[in-house]
């Protein structure tokens, strides 16, 4: 439990946030908003945010009705620039810089970390998808005063690669909008609203749900192609797949052409393409019998946590953060598929990382396992999954952890006139 001394005469701790726009629907944007709101509601913090990674109609600063001057969002292209950061530091004099998303987006910022950290600590909320240990990330990690890690895999990686950097494990969480809903409400949604959204036919089918970006690593094409082969075995009138995504995403496959080729035009595939509220998304999870994510690289996988929070079991690849959602080491909350191959792939920026692929046979076997369960068995899995979320991914604990961590950072490292525990230089022995 957090005990806060809300002395209104005490100046608020000002946090400069660089991340996805906190009002955007992306996983990064959603988690950023959760952290910002938790901090501001204590009365101890105010936030200036550079809201990036989305297209903007205007670049004027934005304030919300709820938070007023305690939250000012500056829309930016990308994630900002060095000059923007320099200007905000001198103009706003923030006490902490908080950044989130993949390290490949922050090279430009860490190039000037000596300028930033002279005045304030940098806190990085970080995820890394897989092993082998990315020792090439060491200089990036050491450019921060503290790192919060999203998954157990990431936590182990940071502690091995950069053991001298302050580190705390704070997994993602989802708010209470994602929960088990009354049966009558879900039934009405399937019969009425769902049909309007995505041509749902009110048939007694097992309903699988896939909620991801249509991108290469998300395996969207494999999911669709193999689902058709699954239907060939169990019957095309026995199950359906909702894919909540953009079927024409330039980073993915054309799912409409693929579904036409496969003959999935009689209710077997339902494409949900509109951006929907978390309330509607929660209804989709509740309507589904199972949620699928077999990405070959997935640092966390927010959609499966949302699904479990709604008491809907999951089928996942046992990689990254997904493996810690489907099981707690003893109980299972769906089906975990062990990768059939672990290829070491990479690029100029990421010299090596495992790419975990599942095979068709294991995926179809997982679909069949869920398909052959009774409704009661799936409901029991879902209840256990919700308990797992409450015990290990609590939204209240997520907020408390972030509040306490940021207060600790401010106390430990200070800012401006109270800045401590940072040197912009180091001494080396020359032989």
VOVODO-800158 format. One record per residue (C-alpha): x negated, y, z; residue in one letter. Coordinates in steps of 0.1 Angstrom, whole numbers, plus 5000, padded with zeros to 4 digits. Layout:
BEGIN
px	py	pz	type
X	Y	Z	A .
...
! end
This chain:
BEGIN
px	py	pz	type
5000	5000	5000	X .
4986	5034	4991	X .
4986	5061	5017	X .
4983	5096	5001	X .
4976	5128	5018	X .
4997	5151	4996	X .
4983	5184	5008	X .
4998	5208	4982	X .
4970	5233	4989	X .
4944	5208	4977	X .
4934	5212	4940	X .
4945	5183	4918	X .
4919	5160	4903	X .
4919	5168	4865	X .
4915	5138	4842	X .
4906	5142	4805	X .
4921	5112	4787	X .
4909	5100	4752	X .
4930	5072	4738	X .
4959	5064	4716	X .
4987	5089	4719	X .
5004	5081	4752	X .
5038	5083	4736	X .
5029	5059	4707	X .
5043	5024	4707	X .
5009	5006	4704	X .
4997	4985	4733	X .
4968	5009	4740	X .
4992	5038	4739	X .
5017	5021	4762	X .
4990	5012	4788	X .
4976	5047	4786	X .
5010	5062	4794	X .
5015	5038	4823	X .
4981	5049	4838	X .
4988	5086	4832	X .
5023	5085	4848	X .
5011	5066	4878	X .
4983	5091	4885	X .
5005	5122	4880	X .
5033	5109	4902	X .
5010	5108	4932	X .
5007	5146	4932	X .
4969	5142	4933	X .
4962	5143	4896	X .
4968	5163	4864	X .
4960	5151	4829	X .
4948	5166	4796	X .
4951	5140	4769	X .
4937	5138	4733	X .
4964	5118	4717	X .
4950	5100	4687	X .
4954	5070	4664	X .
4988	5082	4649	X .
4999	5106	4622	X .
5010	5140	4635	X .
5036	5165	4622	X .
5021	5192	4644	X .
4989	5198	4662	X .
5003	5221	4688	X .
4998	5211	4725	X .
5027	5191	4739	X .
5041	5192	4774	X .
5069	5169	4787	X .
5099	5180	4806	X .
5091	5156	4834	X .
5055	5166	4841	X .
5052	5201	4827	X .
5017	5215	4831	X .
5005	5184	4848	X .
5004	5166	4814	X .
4992	5184	4783	X .
4987	5163	4751	X .
4966	5176	4723	X .
4974	5157	4690	X .
4942	5148	4672	X .
4931	5128	4642	X .
4911	5097	4651	X .
4902	5101	4687	X .
4887	5135	4686	X .
4853	5150	4679	X .
4822	5160	4699	X .
4830	5197	4695	X .
4866	5192	4708	X .
4852	5174	4739	X .
4826	5201	4745	X .
4853	5228	4742	X .
4877	5211	4766	X .
4850	5204	4791	X .
4840	5241	4793	X .
4876	5254	4790	X .
4894	5230	4813	X .
4866	5218	4836	X .
4880	5182	4841	X .
4868	5161	4870	X .
4869	5127	4853	X .
4869	5115	4817	X .
4890	5083	4811	X .
4887	5065	4777	X .
4903	5034	4763	X .
4902	5011	4733	X .
4875	4992	4713	X .
4839	5004	4719	X .
4834	5008	4681	X .
4856	5039	4683	X .
4834	5056	4710	X .
4799	5057	4695	X .
4803	5094	4687	X .
4813	5101	4723	X .
4785	5081	4739	X .
4760	5100	4718	X .
4767	5130	4740	X .
4773	5111	4772	X .
4744	5131	4788	X .
4764	5163	4781	X .
4796	5149	4795	X .
4782	5130	4825	X .
4762	5160	4837	X .
4796	5174	4849	X .
4819	5144	4854	X .
4820	5106	4855	X .
4832	5086	4825	X .
4856	5057	4832	X .
4861	5032	4804	X .
4891	5008	4803	X .
4877	4980	4782	X .
4885	4947	4766	X .
4863	4924	4746	X .
4879	4894	4728	X .
4854	4866	4732	X .
4820	4852	4738	X .
4790	4848	4731	X .
4779	4876	4755	X .
4777	4908	4734	X .
4743	4920	4747	X .
4744	4946	4719	X .
4771	4964	4739	X .
4747	4970	4768	X .
4738	5006	4759	X .
4775	5014	4754	X .
4785	5000	4788	X .
4757	5018	4805	X .
4769	5051	4790	X .
4798	5050	4815	X .
4799	5055	4853	X .
4826	5028	4857	X .
4843	5002	4836	X .
4878	4987	4843	X .
4882	4954	4826	X .
4915	4942	4810	X .
4909	4904	4810	X .
4889	4879	4830	X .
4868	4872	4799	X .
4860	4909	4796	X .
4852	4912	4833	X .
4827	4883	4832	X .
4811	4898	4800	X .
4806	4933	4815	X .
4792	4919	4847	X .
4767	4898	4828	X .
4757	4924	4801	X .
4756	4955	4823	X .
4754	4944	4860	X .
4744	4978	4872	X .
4776	4995	4861	X .
4805	4998	4885	X .
4832	4973	4874	X .
4867	4965	4884	X .
4892	4940	4869	X .
4926	4957	4863	X .
4947	4935	4839	X .
4975	4950	4817	X .
5010	4950	4831	X .
5045	4958	4817	X .
5073	4978	4833	X .
5106	4965	4846	X .
5124	4972	4813	X .
5111	4938	4804	X .
5131	4914	4824	X .
5157	4886	4823	X .
5190	4900	4811	X .
5225	4887	4817	X .
5236	4859	4794	X .
5267	4877	4781	X .
5246	4907	4771	X .
5221	4886	4752	X .
5249	4866	4736	X .
5266	4898	4724	X .
5233	4911	4711	X .
5228	4879	4690	X .
5263	4879	4677	X .
5266	4916	4669	X .
5236	4939	4671	X .
5210	4914	4660	X .
5229	4906	4629	X .
5228	4943	4620	X .
5191	4947	4627	X .
5178	4917	4608	X .
5206	4896	4590	X .
5209	4872	4619	X .
5235	4845	4614	X .
5252	4833	4646	X .
5241	4797	4643	X .
5230	4772	4670	X .
5193	4774	4661	X .
5161	4774	4682	X .
5148	4810	4678	X .
5111	4817	4677	X .
5098	4853	4680	X .
5065	4868	4667	X .
5058	4904	4676	X .
5024	4916	4662	X .
5009	4938	4637	X .
5007	4921	4603	X .
4969	4920	4602	X .
4943	4894	4593	X .
4933	4883	4629	X .
4970	4880	4639	X .
4973	4850	4615	X .
5007	4862	4602	X .
5004	4842	4569	X .
4995	4810	4587	X .
5023	4814	4611	X .
5048	4818	4583	X .
5034	4791	4560	X .
5031	4765	4588	X .
5066	4774	4602	X .
5080	4764	4568	X .
5063	4730	4571	X .
5077	4727	4606	X .
5112	4733	4592	X .
5106	4707	4565	X .
5103	4682	4593	X .
5130	4693	4617	X .
5155	4708	4592	X .
5158	4743	4578	X .
5191	4748	4596	X .
5177	4739	4630	X .
5153	4768	4638	X .
5145	4804	4628	X .
5116	4828	4631	X .
5119	4865	4638	X .
5088	4884	4628	X .
5089	4919	4642	X .
5063	4936	4620	X .
5056	4955	4588	X .
5057	4929	4561	X .
5039	4953	4537	X .
5011	4964	4561	X .
4980	4971	4540	X .
4959	4952	4566	X .
4980	4921	4563	X .
4997	4898	4538	X .
5029	4906	4518	X .
5053	4885	4540	X .
5083	4892	4517	X .
5066	4877	4487	X .
5054	4848	4508	X .
5089	4841	4522	X .
5105	4843	4488	X .
5079	4818	4475	X .
5085	4795	4504	X .
5123	4797	4500	X .
5129	4811	4535	X .
5159	4832	4525	X .
5188	4814	4543	X .
5182	4826	4579	X .
5150	4807	4584	X .
5130	4839	4585	X .
5142	4872	4599	X .
5121	4903	4593	X .
5126	4930	4619	X .
5109	4960	4604	X .
5123	4990	4623	X .
5105	5006	4653	X .
5127	4998	4683	X .
5129	5009	4719	X .
5116	4988	4747	X .
5152	4981	4756	X .
5159	4965	4722	X .
5126	4947	4723	X .
5135	4933	4757	X .
5168	4920	4742	X .
5148	4904	4714	X .
5126	4885	4739	X .
5157	4874	4758	X .
5174	4863	4726	X .
5144	4841	4716	X .
5136	4807	4730	X .
5099	4811	4726	X .
5073	4838	4716	X .
5043	4829	4694	X .
5008	4844	4693	X .
4980	4824	4677	X .
4956	4853	4669	X .
4920	4842	4663	X .
4908	4871	4685	X .
4930	4886	4712	X .
4916	4906	4741	X .
4949	4905	4760	X .
4981	4901	4740	X .
5007	4924	4754	X .
5037	4909	4735	X .
5033	4875	4753	X .
5032	4892	4787	X .
5064	4911	4778	X .
5079	4878	4768	X .
5070	4860	4800	X .
5083	4890	4820	X .
5117	4883	4802	X .
5115	4846	4812	X .
5108	4835	4776	X .
5080	4809	4773	X .
5051	4813	4749	X .
5030	4794	4724	X .
4994	4809	4723	X .
4959	4802	4711	X .
4937	4796	4742	X .
4915	4825	4735	X .
4907	4859	4751	X .
4934	4871	4775	X .
4961	4849	4761	X .
4947	4818	4779	X .
4953	4834	4813	X .
4989	4842	4805	X .
5001	4807	4795	X .
4986	4790	4826	X .
4974	4799	4860	X .
4951	4769	4860	X .
4978	4746	4875	X .
5012	4754	4860	X .
5020	4760	4824	X .
5044	4786	4811	X .
5046	4775	4775	X .
5021	4757	4752	X .
4984	4766	4750	X .
4966	4754	4718	X .
4929	4748	4721	X .
4910	4762	4691	X .
4901	4736	4665	X .
4871	4757	4654	X .
4850	4784	4669	X .
4831	4801	4641	X .
4805	4828	4650	X .
4813	4857	4628	X .
4803	4894	4629	X .
4795	4926	4611	X .
4770	4954	4612	X .
4786	4969	4642	X .
4794	4936	4660	X .
4766	4912	4652	X .
4783	4882	4667	X .
4816	4870	4682	X .
4835	4838	4682	X .
4866	4836	4659	X .
4889	4810	4674	X .
4912	4793	4649	X .
4940	4768	4656	X .
4948	4741	4631	X .
4982	4735	4614	X .
4988	4701	4630	X .
4983	4715	4666	X .
5005	4745	4658	X .
5034	4724	4644	X .
5031	4701	4674	X .
5035	4731	4697	X .
5066	4742	4679	X .
5080	4707	4681	X .
5073	4706	4718	X .
5093	4737	4725	X .
5120	4727	4699	X .
5125	4693	4715	X .
5130	4707	4750	X .
5164	4711	4764	X .
5177	4746	4771	X .
5173	4739	4808	X .
5136	4729	4804	X .
5128	4761	4784	X .
5146	4782	4811	X .
5126	4765	4838	X .
5093	4773	4820	X .
5105	4809	4816	X .
5113	4813	4853	X .
5078	4800	4862	X .
5064	4824	4836	X .
5081	4854	4853	X .
5068	4843	4887	X .
5033	4841	4872	X .
5037	4877	4859	X .
5048	4889	4893	X .
5019	4872	4911	X .
4991	4881	4887	X .
5002	4910	4865	X .
5023	4930	4888	X .
5033	4964	4875	X .
5032	4979	4910	X .
4998	4965	4917	X .
4986	4978	4883	X .
4996	5013	4893	X .
4982	5011	4928	X .
4949	4997	4915	X .
4945	5026	4890	X .
4953	5052	4916	X .
4929	5038	4941	X .
4902	5032	4916	X .
4904	5068	4903	X .
4903	5082	4938	X .
4873	5060	4945	X .
4856	5072	4914	X .
4862	5109	4923	X .
4848	5103	4958	X .
4818	5082	4947	X .
4807	5103	4917	X .
4822	5138	4923	X .
4823	5164	4895	X .
4807	5197	4886	X .
4793	5212	4919	X .
4798	5179	4937	X .
4785	5156	4909	X .
4763	5128	4923	X .
4749	5093	4916	X .
4740	5103	4880	X .
4706	5112	4864	X .
4702	5123	4828	X .
4667	5109	4828	X .
4648	5079	4840	X .
4611	5073	4847	X .
4592	5045	4829	X .
4558	5031	4837	X .
4535	5035	4807	X .
4507	5009	4805	X .
! end
